[in-house]
Amino acid sequence: MNGREVLVGVTGGIAAYKTAALVSRLVQAGAGVSVVMTHAATQLVGPKTFEALTGRPVGLEVFGPRPHPHIELAQEADVLCVAPATANFLAKAACGLADDLLSTVYLSFSGPMVFAPAMNARMWEKPAVQRNCQQLRDDGVVLLDPEDGYLSCGARGPGRMVSPERIFDVLAELLEKD
């Protein structure tokens, strides 16, 4: 990880708090980490958390101080990781919809990508979500299917984001190959 650039997208799932542990681990391993958050994600974890962990500003808006943030962030990164990846983000990515900074970064990025979906079990099992996931796999995205377990809504079933340690290991493996 030393000297590699990791771009982490955070979407609006409760598992966003776990992404802070992933970002911390990446930084401790010597990676340069930039974070892009959706508006919904900021309702769960504050951008200041990721700024403190990375020492970098968090990307929030398509239009900001950088003239083309989606292109610049995509060009600077060696790997893109979206954790958690909500059903909404998976659908946008599978269809090529670009209406926020993270979805425009996704369309601008040409390197390896890892998505860690997280959502309610009923949402995960919906045919539309499964079609979107298959499309993303066909497009070359590494999807780390959610685990079974207790979900924030009180239900049990598939939907828990995989552990930050598992995501870290997959990212490290991808960067070693590159």
C-alpha positions in Angstrom: 0.0 0.0 0.0 2.9 2.3 0.6 2.6 5.2 -1.8 -0.5 4.0 -3.6 -3.5 6.2 -4.0 -6.9 4.8 -2.9 -10.1 6.6 -3.7 -12.9 5.7 -1.2 -16.5 6.4 -2.0 -18.9 6.5 0.9 -22.7 6.2 0.3 -25.6 6.6 2.6 -25.8 3.3 4.4 -25.5 2.9 8.2 -22.3 0.8 7.5 -20.6 4.1 6.6 -19.2 4.2 10.1 -17.2 1.0 9.3 -15.6 2.8 6.4 -13.8 5.1 8.9 -12.0 2.0 10.2 -11.1 1.0 6.6 -9.7 4.4 5.8 -7.7 4.5 9.0 -6.2 1.1 8.1 -5.3 2.2 4.6 -3.6 5.4 5.9 -1.7 3.4 8.5 -0.5 1.0 5.7 1.0 4.0 3.9 -1.7 4.6 1.2 -2.7 8.1 0.2 -6.5 8.1 0.7 -9.0 10.5 -0.8 -12.7 10.2 0.2 -15.8 11.2 -1.8 -19.1 11.2 0.1 -22.7 11.3 -1.2 -25.0 13.7 0.5 -26.8 10.8 2.2 -23.5 9.5 3.7 -22.9 12.9 5.4 -26.1 12.3 7.3 -24.5 9.3 9.0 -20.8 10.1 9.3 -19.4 13.7 9.2 -16.9 14.6 6.5 -14.6 15.9 9.3 -14.1 12.3 10.4 -12.6 11.4 7.0 -10.7 14.6 6.8 -9.1 13.9 10.2 -8.2 10.4 9.1 -6.7 11.2 5.7 -5.4 14.7 6.2 -7.2 15.6 2.9 -10.5 17.4 2.1 -13.5 15.2 1.4 -15.1 15.5 -2.0 -18.7 16.4 -1.7 -19.8 18.4 -4.8 -19.4 18.1 -8.5 -18.7 21.8 -8.7 -16.2 23.2 -6.2 -12.7 24.6 -5.8 -11.3 22.1 -8.4 -12.4 22.7 -12.0 -13.0 19.1 -12.8 -13.0 17.2 -9.5 -14.4 13.9 -10.9 -11.8 13.7 -13.5 -8.9 14.8 -11.3 -9.8 12.4 -8.5 -10.2 9.5 -11.0 -6.8 10.2 -12.6 -5.0 10.4 -9.3 -6.2 7.1 -7.9 -4.8 3.6 -8.3 -8.0 1.9 -7.1 -11.6 2.9 -6.4 -13.5 1.4 -3.5 -17.1 2.2 -2.6 -18.1 1.1 0.9 -20.8 0.9 1.7 -22.4 0.7 -1.8 -26.1 1.2 -1.4 -28.8 -0.1 -3.7 -29.2 3.4 -5.1 -25.5 3.7 -5.9 -25.4 0.2 -7.5 -28.3 1.1 -9.7 -26.8 4.4 -10.8 -23.4 2.7 -11.5 -25.0 -0.2 -13.4 -27.0 2.2 -15.6 -24.2 4.8 -16.0 -26.2 7.6 -14.3 -24.0 10.4 -13.1 -25.8 12.9 -11.0 -23.4 13.5 -8.1 -19.6 13.5 -7.5 -19.3 9.8 -6.7 -21.2 8.6 -9.7 -19.3 11.0 -12.0 -16.0 9.7 -10.5 -17.1 6.1 -11.1 -17.7 6.9 -14.8 -14.3 8.7 -15.1 -12.3 6.0 -13.4 -10.5 3.4 -15.5 -8.7 1.3 -12.9 -9.7 -1.6 -10.6 -12.9 -1.1 -8.6 -14.2 -2.8 -5.4 -17.7 -2.3 -4.2 -19.0 -3.5 -0.8 -22.8 -3.5 -0.9 -24.8 -3.0 2.3 -28.6 -2.8 2.7 -31.6 -4.5 4.1 -31.9 -8.2 3.3 -35.1 -7.7 1.3 -33.5 -5.0 -0.8 -30.4 -7.2 -1.4 -32.6 -10.1 -2.6 -34.6 -8.0 -5.0 -34.2 -9.1 -8.7 -33.4 -5.5 -9.7 -30.6 -5.2 -7.3 -29.2 -8.6 -8.3 -29.4 -7.6 -12.0 -27.5 -4.4 -11.2 -24.8 -6.4 -9.4 -24.5 -8.8 -12.2 -24.1 -5.9 -14.7 -21.4 -4.4 -12.5 -19.6 -7.8 -12.3 -19.8 -8.0 -16.1 -18.3 -4.5 -16.3 -15.3 -5.7 -14.2 -16.2 -4.4 -10.8 -15.2 -6.6 -7.9 -18.3 -7.0 -5.7 -17.8 -8.2 -2.1 -21.3 -9.6 -1.4 -22.7 -8.7 1.9 -22.7 -11.1 4.9 -25.6 -12.6 6.8 -26.2 -11.2 10.2 -28.0 -8.7 12.3 -29.0 -5.6 10.4 -29.5 -2.1 11.7 -33.3 -2.4 11.0 -33.5 -5.3 13.4 -33.8 -8.0 10.8 -31.4 -10.8 10.2 -30.2 -11.9 6.8 -27.8 -11.0 4.0 -27.0 -7.3 3.9 -24.2 -6.5 6.3 -21.2 -4.9 4.7 -18.2 -7.2 4.8 -15.6 -6.3 7.4 -13.2 -3.4 6.8 -10.4 -6.0 7.2 -11.8 -8.1 4.3 -12.1 -5.0 2.1 -8.5 -4.0 3.0 -7.2 -7.4 2.0 -8.9 -7.3 -1.4 -7.6 -3.8 -2.1 -4.1 -4.9 -1.0 -4.3 -7.9 -3.3 -5.5 -5.8 -6.3 -2.7 -3.2 -5.8 0.0 -6.0 -5.6 -1.1 -7.2 -9.0 -1.0 -3.8 -10.5 
